[in-house]
Amino acid sequence: MVGVCFAVMSRNVEELIDYLERLVLVKFSSDERAKLAQELPKILEFFRALDQVKELERYEPLFYVHDVPGRVRDDEPEEPWMKHEDLAMNAELVGEGYVKAPRTVVE
Protein backbone atom coordinates (compact mmCIF):
# COMPACT_ATOMS: atom_id res chain seq x y z
CA MET A 1 0.00 0.00 0.00
CA VAL A 2 2.82 2.38 0.82
CA GLY A 3 4.23 1.94 -2.68
CA VAL A 4 0.89 2.89 -4.23
CA CYS A 5 0.71 6.01 -2.06
CA PHE A 6 4.21 7.08 -3.01
CA ALA A 7 3.53 6.38 -6.67
CA VAL A 8 0.68 8.89 -6.67
CA MET A 9 2.28 11.45 -4.35
CA SER A 10 3.83 13.27 -7.27
CA ARG A 11 0.34 14.12 -8.55
CA ASN A 12 -1.49 17.13 -7.23
CA VAL A 13 -4.24 16.58 -4.68
CA GLU A 14 -7.10 16.93 -7.18
CA GLU A 15 -5.56 14.30 -9.47
CA LEU A 16 -5.11 12.02 -6.47
CA ILE A 17 -8.77 12.44 -5.49
CA ASP A 18 -9.79 11.64 -9.09
CA TYR A 19 -7.58 8.53 -8.94
CA LEU A 20 -9.17 7.43 -5.65
CA GLU A 21 -12.67 7.89 -7.10
CA ARG A 22 -11.81 5.59 -9.99
CA LEU A 23 -10.06 3.10 -7.73
CA VAL A 24 -12.89 2.67 -5.21
CA LEU A 25 -15.73 3.32 -7.67
CA VAL A 26 -17.28 6.27 -5.85
CA LYS A 27 -18.00 9.88 -6.69
CA PHE A 28 -17.14 12.40 -3.96
CA SER A 29 -19.28 15.47 -3.42
CA SER A 30 -17.59 18.88 -3.48
CA ASP A 31 -17.64 18.96 0.35
CA GLU A 32 -16.06 15.51 0.52
CA ARG A 33 -13.43 16.53 -2.04
CA ALA A 34 -12.56 19.62 0.02
CA LYS A 35 -12.23 17.54 3.19
CA LEU A 36 -10.09 14.95 1.38
CA ALA A 37 -7.88 17.70 -0.03
CA GLN A 38 -7.09 18.76 3.54
CA GLU A 39 -6.65 15.23 4.93
CA LEU A 40 -4.69 13.51 2.14
CA PRO A 41 -1.37 15.30 2.81
CA LYS A 42 -1.62 14.22 6.48
CA ILE A 43 -2.40 10.63 5.48
CA LEU A 44 0.51 10.51 3.05
CA GLU A 45 2.82 11.98 5.68
CA PHE A 46 1.76 9.18 8.03
CA PHE A 47 2.72 6.61 5.37
CA ARG A 48 6.07 8.36 4.95
CA ALA A 49 6.64 7.97 8.69
CA LEU A 50 5.73 4.26 8.51
CA ASP A 51 8.18 3.83 5.67
CA GLN A 52 10.97 5.05 7.99
CA VAL A 53 10.52 2.14 10.43
CA LYS A 54 13.71 0.09 10.38
CA GLU A 55 13.95 -3.69 10.64
CA LEU A 56 10.20 -4.20 10.45
CA GLU A 57 10.71 -7.88 9.59
CA ARG A 58 11.80 -8.54 13.18
CA TYR A 59 8.30 -7.95 14.51
CA GLU A 60 5.40 -10.37 14.37
CA PRO A 61 2.17 -8.96 12.94
CA LEU A 62 -0.06 -7.45 15.61
CA PHE A 63 -3.62 -8.53 15.03
CA TYR A 64 -5.04 -7.08 18.24
CA VAL A 65 -3.74 -4.28 20.40
CA HIS A 66 -4.71 -6.17 23.55
CA ASP A 67 -4.64 -9.91 24.22
CA VAL A 68 -8.42 -10.12 24.46
CA PRO A 69 -10.15 -12.97 22.69
CA GLY A 70 -12.51 -11.81 19.98
CA ARG A 71 -16.19 -11.80 20.78
CA VAL A 72 -18.27 -13.59 18.23
CA ARG A 73 -21.98 -13.05 17.87
CA ASP A 74 -24.46 -15.69 16.86
CA ASP A 75 -24.87 -15.75 13.12
CA GLU A 76 -28.56 -15.09 12.67
CA PRO A 77 -30.03 -13.90 9.37
CA GLU A 78 -31.46 -10.41 9.37
CA GLU A 79 -33.81 -8.59 7.04
CA PRO A 80 -31.93 -6.60 4.39
CA TRP A 81 -31.73 -2.91 5.20
CA MET A 82 -32.44 -1.93 1.59
CA LYS A 83 -34.37 -3.55 -1.23
CA HIS A 84 -32.39 -5.00 -4.13
CA GLU A 85 -34.32 -2.84 -6.61
CA ASP A 86 -33.35 0.34 -4.73
CA LEU A 87 -29.67 -0.65 -4.74
CA ALA A 88 -29.75 -1.46 -8.45
CA MET A 89 -31.41 1.87 -9.20
CA ASN A 90 -28.36 3.77 -7.87
CA ALA A 91 -25.71 1.62 -9.59
CA GLU A 92 -24.10 2.63 -12.87
CA LEU A 93 -23.86 -0.90 -14.28
CA VAL A 94 -26.37 -3.63 -13.44
CA GLY A 95 -26.57 -7.03 -15.03
CA GLU A 96 -28.09 -10.40 -14.25
CA GLY A 97 -29.25 -9.33 -10.78
CA TYR A 98 -25.98 -7.90 -9.49
CA VAL A 99 -24.00 -4.66 -9.68
CA LYS A 100 -21.09 -4.75 -12.11
CA ALA A 101 -17.94 -2.77 -11.45
CA PRO A 102 -15.51 -1.72 -14.16
CA ARG A 103 -12.22 -3.59 -14.35
CA THR A 104 -9.64 -2.06 -12.01
CA VAL A 105 -6.78 -4.51 -12.59
CA VAL A 106 -4.96 -4.38 -15.90
CA GLU A 107 -3.27 -7.58 -17.02
C-alpha positions as CSV (number, residue, x, y, z in Angstrom):
1,M,0.0,0.0,0.0
2,V,2.8,2.4,0.8
3,G,4.2,1.9,-2.7
4,V,0.9,2.9,-4.2
5,C,0.7,6.0,-2.1
6,F,4.2,7.1,-3.0
7,A,3.5,6.4,-6.7
8,V,0.7,8.9,-6.7
9,M,2.3,11.5,-4.3
10,S,3.8,13.3,-7.3
11,R,0.3,14.1,-8.5
12,N,-1.5,17.1,-7.2
13,V,-4.2,16.6,-4.7
14,E,-7.1,16.9,-7.2
15,E,-5.6,14.3,-9.5
16,L,-5.1,12.0,-6.5
17,I,-8.8,12.4,-5.5
18,D,-9.8,11.6,-9.1
19,Y,-7.6,8.5,-8.9
20,L,-9.2,7.4,-5.6
21,E,-12.7,7.9,-7.1
22,R,-11.8,5.6,-10.0
23,L,-10.1,3.1,-7.7
24,V,-12.9,2.7,-5.2
25,L,-15.7,3.3,-7.7
26,V,-17.3,6.3,-5.8
27,K,-18.0,9.9,-6.7
28,F,-17.1,12.4,-4.0
29,S,-19.3,15.5,-3.4
30,S,-17.6,18.9,-3.5
31,D,-17.6,19.0,0.3
32,E,-16.1,15.5,0.5
33,R,-13.4,16.5,-2.0
34,A,-12.6,19.6,0.0
35,K,-12.2,17.5,3.2
36,L,-10.1,15.0,1.4
37,A,-7.9,17.7,0.0
38,Q,-7.1,18.8,3.5
39,E,-6.7,15.2,4.9
40,L,-4.7,13.5,2.1
41,P,-1.4,15.3,2.8
42,K,-1.6,14.2,6.5
43,I,-2.4,10.6,5.5
44,L,0.5,10.5,3.0
45,E,2.8,12.0,5.7
46,F,1.8,9.2,8.0
47,F,2.7,6.6,5.4
48,R,6.1,8.4,4.9
49,A,6.6,8.0,8.7
50,L,5.7,4.3,8.5
51,D,8.2,3.8,5.7
52,Q,11.0,5.1,8.0
53,V,10.5,2.1,10.4
54,K,13.7,0.1,10.4
55,E,13.9,-3.7,10.6
56,L,10.2,-4.2,10.4
57,E,10.7,-7.9,9.6
58,R,11.8,-8.5,13.2
59,Y,8.3,-8.0,14.5
60,E,5.4,-10.4,14.4
61,P,2.2,-9.0,12.9
62,L,-0.1,-7.5,15.6
63,F,-3.6,-8.5,15.0
64,Y,-5.0,-7.1,18.2
65,V,-3.7,-4.3,20.4
66,H,-4.7,-6.2,23.6
67,D,-4.6,-9.9,24.2
68,V,-8.4,-10.1,24.5
69,P,-10.1,-13.0,22.7
70,G,-12.5,-11.8,20.0
71,R,-16.2,-11.8,20.8
72,V,-18.3,-13.6,18.2
73,R,-22.0,-13.0,17.9
74,D,-24.5,-15.7,16.9
75,D,-24.9,-15.8,13.1
76,E,-28.6,-15.1,12.7
77,P,-30.0,-13.9,9.4
78,E,-31.5,-10.4,9.4
79,E,-33.8,-8.6,7.0
80,P,-31.9,-6.6,4.4
81,W,-31.7,-2.9,5.2
82,M,-32.4,-1.9,1.6
83,K,-34.4,-3.6,-1.2
84,H,-32.4,-5.0,-4.1
85,E,-34.3,-2.8,-6.6
86,D,-33.3,0.3,-4.7
87,L,-29.7,-0.6,-4.7
88,A,-29.7,-1.5,-8.4
89,M,-31.4,1.9,-9.2
90,N,-28.4,3.8,-7.9
91,A,-25.7,1.6,-9.6
92,E,-24.1,2.6,-12.9
93,L,-23.9,-0.9,-14.3
94,V,-26.4,-3.6,-13.4
95,G,-26.6,-7.0,-15.0
96,E,-28.1,-10.4,-14.3
97,G,-29.2,-9.3,-10.8
98,Y,-26.0,-7.9,-9.5
99,V,-24.0,-4.7,-9.7
100,K,-21.1,-4.7,-12.1
101,A,-17.9,-2.8,-11.4
102,P,-15.5,-1.7,-14.2
103,R,-12.2,-3.6,-14.4
104,T,-9.6,-2.1,-12.0
105,V,-6.8,-4.5,-12.6
106,V,-5.0,-4.4,-15.9
107,E,-3.3,-7.6,-17.0
